C-alpha cells in the first residue's frame, strides 16, 4: 500500500475539511507554508504533508494552526465541531467498507 495520499484515501472528509479551513485560510492570509510553519511552531514539511494529503496533523498541531491562523473563538469552536463530524463520517465509511470486505470473504 502506497503512503502517498493515504490520508486523503483513508480520511477524505477530514482531508477536505482541513483543505477548506486551513489551506484556504493560509492562502487568504497570503502566508507561505514556511511562514505558517514558523508561526505555528511546526516544520514546513508538516504543513506540506498536510496540504498534499499525505498525513493528518495531530490535534495539538491543529490547535497551533488555528491559533497561528488567528481563528476567532467562534471559528475555533466551529472548527472542532466540524472536524469531529468529518472524522465520524470517515469512520462510518471505513466501517461500511470493512463490513463489505467481511461479507465478500465468507
N, C-alpha and C positions, 0 to 999 in steps of 0.2 A: 504494500500500500504506500503510495506516494505521500510524502509530508506536504508537498505543495498544495496550497489552498484547502488543507484539511479542515481548518476552522470554518470556512465557508460551506464546505460539503457537510460537515457534521452539525454545524450550528448556523444554518443560513439566516434564520430570523435575527439572531444576536449579531451576526456579522453585518447584516443590512442595517440594523438599528445603530450600531456603532458608526457605520459609514455616514448615516444620515445626521447623527448628532455630534460626533467627534470630528470626523474628517471635514464635513461641510463647515462646521464652526471654525476649525483651524484655517481653512481656506478663506472663509469670510473675514477672519481677523487678519488675513494676509501674513500668517505665520508660516515659516518653513518648518519642516519636520524637525530640523536641528533646533530651531528656536523654541518650539513647543517642548521638545525633549528637555532642554535646559530649564525651562520654566517649571516643568513637572518633576524634574529630578530623576529622569529616566534616560535611557540611551536612545539615540536616533534610530538604532536598529529596532528597538521595541516599537516605536511609532511606525516605522516602515513595515514591520511584520504584521502589525495590526491592520494597517491600511491595505496591505496586499492579501489580507485574509489568510495569512499563514498561521496566526495564533490569536487567541483571545487574551486580553490583558487580565491580570488578577484584579479582584475588587479593590485592593489597595492602590493599584495603578490607576484604575478608573477614578477613584477619589482624587488622586493627584491631577489627572487630566481635567476633570470637571472644574477643579479649583483653578488650574492654570488657564483654562478657557473662560474663566470668570462667569460661570453659570450663577444665576441668582439662586436664592434659597428655593424658590418655587420651581425653577428649571431643574435644579438638582433633585428635588423630591420627585418630580415627574420622571426624570431620567431613571431613578431607581425602581419606580413602579413599572415603567415600560421595559426596562432591561429584564426585570424578573418575569414579566409576561412573555417576553421573547424567549427566554430560557424555557419557560413552561411549554410554549408551542414546540420548541425543538425537542424537548424530552418526550412529548407526546408523539411527535413524528418518529423519533428513534424507537419508541416502544412499539408503535404500529409496524414499523419496518421489521423489528425483531420478531414480532408475532407472525408476520407473513413468512419470514425465513423458517421459523419453527414449524409452521404448518406444512411448508414445502419439504421439510426434512423427513416428515413422518410418513 
